[in-house]
Amino acid sequence: MVESGVKLNLDCVEAFTNVHKAQTSRFCVFGFNDKRTKVELKYAAGKEENFEQLLAQLPKDHVRFIFYDCQYKTKEGQDRNKVLYAVWSSDDDAPGKEKMLLSSTSKEVEKKCNGFAKKASYHEWAELTEAAFVDVVSEGGQK
């Protein structure tokens, strides 16, 4: 895949680190700047924020790169938390230019923000549920 040339702002890497390593943030959301030349931090959540607050940060008419700290219990009752890298791109509402840049820019995001458990893409608003995120990182509740 050809890279888009769109680079990630450093504050995005810091926000990811706060979700993944420092665990001082529950999630962070990145998006393209107005000229689509950079990926910038759109929102960094506090530790106590929840999934509903994440959804409030996701516009239907723009793509977003999301890192979400999924907190759940295994079938054996063990507490777990794993970071999901989710890409949001509405099939119906996101601009074509952003959708075209999405996959090549996603590689840049992955390189700079590595260490997440799993990656998933979402294209319908109804798919954006905390249960769906947990299902991906827990491999259907197995891990």
Secondary structure, DSSP 8 states (H G I E B T S, - for coil): ------EE-HHHHHHHHHHHTS---SEEEEEE-TTSSEEEEEEE--TT--HHHHHTT--TTS-EEEEEEEEEE-TT--EEEEEEEEEE--TTTS-HHHHHHHHHHHHHHHHHS---SEEEEE-SGGG--HHHHHHHHTTTTT-
